[in-house]
């Protein structure tokens, strides 16, 4: 972690993995901020602000996020810097509000001048109801890039808790807002970040019996949306590779369902392996080397793995019935999957080589679509018992908890920090449709996720580099 008095420069350009940290000058203050009470420099001694990730749901933290001022209004490829300041504050506001842990104040209550960014008016924000304050700035650079600064303050102790800065290409200006929100969220909750991430999903349109299903990708909040396929072939079960450069999915091209690998950068795609059998439900291993998938042969379905480059698949399960829905643990050492070998759909775990297969679900109803948490401590699933609900349980099979209570909730996918699940909720009847939703581990913060058209089968990607 960088020292809080250094403004970190993060080059967050699309398609570039490596970043270089540098020192960026902050806006010059007109006055020196008041020191923390007692003159303590240790945040713990200052009684630093902390948000309870469970209790905070019932009493979210009041936080002020005024519009980010600019040193000089300038036209950029992303728009005028003063307008960008408004939009960036909106992104930070929405991210933190959607977490369920923060209650942003009306950002229009009081404008903030550029020189005030590092010298907050604590006497105003405290009575206004803010326990925390997020301020920042937007600046156009001579090379066409933008610098966005982000500062977090504890209003009560009048202390700066964190600061970070980002130099981004105009096309990536939204990422600076998400990264600012991630900094605030992580600092105040102790949890890992997750706002600067993307989701790939199946965009749906048309009548229920003849749906057009195509791949789409977007930021986790619905921004930067674009379609990846044209809908001429049905697309299903998309998932990111760990490096986020490609997507594996099932494609019904020419009415022959098979697994394809889609290159996000070029738009090209390739058949993973030539096969006359039905292959589906692909998932990439954490090291990016393997694709886990299901294949049906002669009425029996088992789980296989194959190199991401293609080749001869290796069979991992060999039981009568249907074994499918496999996903890896974060360390790649184990796999969770569903199987009806006991007579009903249940969850099983096994080693990555297929050994030591054992059942872990024993509740009433059926279990499907298991996915391992990025933290490794939980497995999310769809439970079919009258209705379809999203739940979690431990990898050993205990502590089952149901998080939703919709009629048709299914297909969970984890946020990068393992605190939130995205899934899709369908409605019944002839005019039935599907939409994306998210819920956190408390089961309280349930909300719809905006999409351009109907949406299903989300795959939440890792935190962006």
Residue pairs with C-beta under 8 A, 6 or more apart in sequence:
2 8
2 21
4 160
4 161
4 162
4 163
5 163
6 23
6 163
7 23
7 24
7 25
7 26
7 149
7 163
7 164
7 165
8 21
8 24
8 163
8 164
8 165
9 20
9 21
9 22
9 23
9 24
9 165
9 166
9 167
10 19
10 21
10 164
10 165
10 166
10 167
10 179
11 19
11 20
11 167
11 168
12 19
12 166
12 167
12 168
12 172
12 175
12 176
12 179
12 196
12 464
13 168
13 169
13 172
14 169
14 171
14 172
15 265
16 465
17 243
17 465
18 465
19 465
24 147
24 149
24 165
24 167
26 117
26 118
26 149
26 163
26 165
27 71
27 114
27 115
27 117
27 118
27 137
27 149
28 115
28 118
29 115
29 116
29 117
29 118
29 119
30 115
30 116
30 119
31 119
32 119
33 118
33 119
33 120
33 122
33 158
33 160
34 122
34 158
35 158
36 46
36 157
36 158
36 159
37 46
37 157
37 158
38 45
38 46
40 46
43 159
43 161
46 154
46 157
46 159
47 156
47 157
48 154
48 157
48 159
48 161
49 61
49 131
49 132
49 154
49 156
49 157
49 161
49 188
50 188
50 189
50 190
51 61
51 101
51 102
51 188
51 189
53 101
53 189
53 190
53 191
53 419
54 442
56 100
56 101
56 102
56 189
57 100
57 101
57 440
57 442
57 444
57 445
58 444
60 100
60 101
60 102
60 103
61 101
61 102
61 103
61 131
61 132
61 188
62 102
62 103
62 105
62 129
62 130
62 131
62 132
63 96
63 102
63 103
63 104
63 105
63 130
63 131
63 132
63 133
63 134
63 184
64 104
64 105
64 107
64 109
64 125
64 128
64 130
64 132
64 133
64 134
64 155
65 89
65 92
65 93
65 96
65 104
65 105
65 107
65 134
66 89
66 107
66 109
66 110
66 111
66 112
66 135
67 85
67 86
67 89
67 107
67 108
67 111
67 112
68 84
68 85
68 86
68 88
68 89
68 135
68 136
68 137
68 138
68 148
68 149
69 82
69 85
69 111
69 112
69 113
69 114
69 116
69 117
69 137
69 138
70 81
70 82
70 84
70 85
70 114
70 137
70 138
70 139
70 140
71 114
71 137
71 139
72 81
72 139
72 140
73 80
73 81
73 82
74 80
74 81
74 140
76 84
76 140
76 144
76 146
76 170
77 144
77 170
77 171
78 84
78 146
78 170
78 171
78 173
79 87
81 138
81 139
81 140
81 146
82 138
84 138
84 146
84 173
85 137
85 138
87 173
87 177
88 136
88 138
88 148
88 173
88 176
88 177
88 180
89 107
89 136
89 177
90 107
90 177
91 174
91 177
91 178
91 180
91 181
91 221
91 223
92 134
92 150
92 177
92 180
92 181
92 184
93 104
93 107
94 221
95 177
95 178
95 181
95 182
95 185
95 195
95 221
96 102
96 104
96 181
96 184
96 185
97 103
97 104
98 221
98 438
98 445
98 447
99 185
99 440
99 445
100 440
100 442
100 444
100 445
101 185
101 188
101 189
105 128
105 129
105 130
109 128
110 121
110 124
110 128
112 135
114 137
116 135
117 135
117 136
117 137
117 149
117 151
118 151
120 133
120 135
120 153
120 155
120 158
122 133
122 153
122 155
122 158
125 133
125 155
126 155
126 156
130 155
131 154
131 155
131 156
132 152
132 153
132 154
132 155
132 161
132 184
132 188
133 152
133 153
133 155
134 150
134 151
134 152
134 153
134 180
134 184
135 151
135 153
136 148
136 149
136 150
136 151
136 180
137 147
137 148
137 149
138 146
138 147
138 148
139 146
139 147
139 148
139 149
140 146
141 147
141 167
144 169
144 170
145 167
145 168
145 169
145 170
146 167
146 168
146 169
146 170
146 173
146 176
147 165
147 166
147 167
148 165
148 166
148 168
148 173
148 176
148 177
148 180
149 163
149 164
149 165
150 163
150 164
150 165
150 166
150 176
150 179
150 180
150 183
150 184
151 160
151 162
151 163
152 160
152 161
152 162
152 163
152 183
152 184
152 187
152 188
153 159
153 160
153 161
154 161
161 187
161 188
162 183
162 184
162 187
164 179
164 180
164 183
166 175
166 176
166 179
166 180
168 175
168 176
174 219
174 223
174 224
175 196
175 464
178 195
178 196
178 197
178 219
178 220
178 221
179 193
179 195
179 196
181 195
182 193
182 194
182 195
182 196
183 193
185 191
185 193
185 194
185 195
186 192
186 193
191 417
191 419
192 416
192 417
192 418
192 419
192 463
193 416
193 417
193 463
194 220
194 415
194 416
194 417
194 419
194 420
194 463
195 220
195 221
196 463
196 464
197 219
197 220
197 415
197 416
197 460
197 461
197 462
197 463
197 464
198 217
198 218
198 219
198 220
198 224
198 240
198 244
198 461
198 464
199 217
199 218
199 219
199 220
199 413
199 422
199 436
199 449
199 458
199 459
199 460
199 461
200 215
200 216
200 217
200 228
200 238
200 239
200 240
200 247
200 458
200 459
200 461
201 215
201 216
201 217
201 218
201 238
201 424
201 436
201 451
201 455
201 456
201 457
201 458
201 459
202 213
202 214
202 215
202 216
202 235
202 236
202 237
202 238
202 455
202 456
202 457
203 213
203 214
203 215
203 216
203 227
203 451
203 452
203 453
203 454
203 455
204 211
204 212
204 213
204 433
204 434
204 453
204 454
204 455
204 456
205 211
205 212
205 231
205 453
205 454
206 212
208 430
208 431
208 432
208 433
211 234
212 231
212 234
213 231
213 234
213 235
213 236
213 456
214 227
214 228
214 229
214 230
214 231
214 235
215 227
215 228
215 229
215 235
215 238
215 247
215 249
215 262
216 225
216 226
216 227
216 228
216 451
216 452
216 455
217 225
217 226
217 228
217 247
217 264
218 224
218 225
218 226
218 451
219 225
220 415
220 422
220 449
220 460
221 449
221 450
222 449
222 450
222 451
225 451
225 452
228 247
228 262
228 264
228 267
229 235
229 251
229 262
233 251
233 252
233 253
233 254
234 251
234 252
235 249
235 250
235 251
235 252
236 249
236 250
236 251
236 252
236 280
236 457
237 249
237 250
237 280
237 281
237 282
237 457
237 459
238 247
238 248
238 249
238 262
238 457
238 459
239 247
239 248
239 249
239 282
239 283
239 284
239 459
240 246
240 247
240 284
240 459
240 461
240 462
241 247
241 248
241 284
241 288
241 308
242 284
242 285
242 286
242 287
242 288
242 462
243 288
244 264
244 461
244 462
244 464
244 465
245 263
245 264
245 265
246 261
246 262
246 263
246 264
247 261
247 262
247 264
247 459
248 259
248 260
248 261
248 262
248 272
248 282
248 283
248 284
248 291
249 259
249 260
249 262
249 282
250 257
250 258
250 259
250 260
250 279
250 280
250 281
250 282
251 257
251 258
251 259
251 260
251 269
253 260
257 278
257 279
257 280
258 271
258 272
258 275
258 279
259 271
259 272
259 273
259 279
259 280
259 282
259 291
259 293
260 269
260 270
260 271
260 272
261 269
261 270
261 272
261 291
261 308
262 268
262 269
263 269
270 310
271 310
272 279
272 282
272 291
272 293
272 306
272 310
273 279
273 306
273 310
273 311
273 313
275 295
277 295
277 296
277 297
278 295
278 296
279 293
279 294
279 295
279 296
280 293
280 294
280 295
280 324
281 293
281 294
281 324
281 325
281 326
282 291
282 292
282 293
283 291
283 292
283 293
283 326
283 327
283 328
284 290
284 291
284 292
284 308
285 291
285 292
285 305
285 328
285 332
285 352
286 328
286 329
286 330
286 331
286 332
287 332
288 308
289 307
289 308
290 305
290 306
290 307
290 308
291 305
291 306
291 307
291 308
292 303
292 304
292 305
292 316
292 326
292 327
292 328
292 335
293 303
293 304
293 305
293 306
293 313
293 326
294 301
294 302
294 303
294 304
294 323
294 324
294 325
294 326
295 301
295 302
295 304
295 313
300 320
300 321
300 322
301 321
301 322
301 323
301 324
302 315
302 316
302 317
302 318
302 319
302 323
303 315
303 316
303 317
303 323
303 324
303 326
303 335
303 337
303 354
304 313
304 314
304 315
304 316
305 313
305 314
305 316
306 312
306 313
306 314
315 354
316 326
316 335
316 350
316 353
316 354
317 323
317 337
317 339
317 350
317 354
317 357
319 339
319 341
320 341
321 339
321 340
321 341
322 339
322 340
323 337
323 338
323 339
323 341
323 348
324 337
324 338
324 339
325 337
325 338
325 368
325 369
325 370
326 335
326 336
326 337
327 335
327 336
327 337
327 370
327 371
327 372
328 334
328 335
328 352
328 372
329 335
329 336
329 372
329 376
329 395
330 372
330 373
330 374
330 375
330 376
331 376
332 352
333 351
333 352
334 349
334 350
334 351
334 352
334 372
334 395
335 349
335 350
335 351
335 352
336 347
336 348
336 349
336 360
336 370
336 371
336 372
336 379
336 395
337 347
337 348
337 349
337 350
337 370
338 345
338 346
338 347
338 348
338 367
338 368
338 369
338 370
339 345
339 346
339 348
340 346
342 359
344 366
345 366
345 367
345 368
345 384
346 359
346 361
346 362
346 366
346 367
347 359
347 360
347 361
347 367
347 370
347 379
347 381
347 393
347 397
348 357
348 358
348 359
348 360
349 357
349 358
349 360
349 395
350 356
350 357
350 358
359 397
360 379
360 393
360 395
360 396
360 397
361 367
361 381
361 393
361 397
361 400
362 397
363 383
363 385
363 400
364 385
365 383
365 384
365 385
365 386
366 383
366 384
366 385
367 381
367 382
367 383
367 384
368 381
368 382
368 383
368 384
368 410
369 381
369 382
369 410
369 411
369 412
370 379
370 380
370 381
371 379
371 380
371 381
371 412
371 413
371 414
372 378
372 379
372 395
372 414
373 379
373 380
373 392
373 414
373 418
374 414
374 415
374 416
374 417
374 418
374 462
375 417
375 418
376 395
377 394
377 395
377 418
378 392
378 393
378 394
378 395
378 418
378 441
379 392
379 393
379 394
379 395
380 390
380 391
380 392
380 412
380 413
380 414
380 421
381 390
381 391
381 392
381 393
381 412
382 388
382 389
382 390
382 391
382 409
382 410
382 411
382 412
382 423
383 389
383 390
383 391
383 402
387 405
387 406
387 407
387 408
387 409
388 406
388 407
388 408
388 409
388 410
389 402
389 403
389 404
389 405
389 406
389 409
390 402
390 403
390 404
390 409
390 410
390 412
390 421
390 423
390 439
391 400
391 401
391 402
391 403
392 400
392 401
392 403
392 421
392 441
393 399
393 400
393 401
401 443
402 443
403 421
403 439
403 441
403 443
404 423
404 425
404 437
404 439
404 443
404 446
406 425
406 437
407 426
407 427
407 428
408 425
408 426
408 427
408 428
409 423
409 424
409 425
409 437
410 423
410 424
410 426
411 423
411 424
411 456
411 457
411 458
412 421
412 422
412 423
413 421
413 422
413 423
413 458
413 459
413 460
414 420
414 421
414 460
415 421
415 422
415 438
415 460
416 460
416 461
416 462
416 463
417 463
419 440
419 441
420 438
420 439
420 440
420 441
420 445
421 438
421 439
421 440
421 441
422 436
422 437
422 438
422 449
422 458
422 460
423 436
423 437
423 438
423 439
423 458
424 434
424 435
424 436
424 437
424 455
424 456
424 457
424 458
425 434
425 435
425 436
425 437
426 432
426 433
426 434
426 456
427 433
427 434
433 454
434 454
434 455
434 456
435 448
435 449
435 451
435 454
435 455
436 448
436 449
436 451
436 455
436 456
436 458
437 446
437 447
437 448
437 449
438 445
438 446
438 447
438 449
439 445
439 446
439 447
449 455
449 458
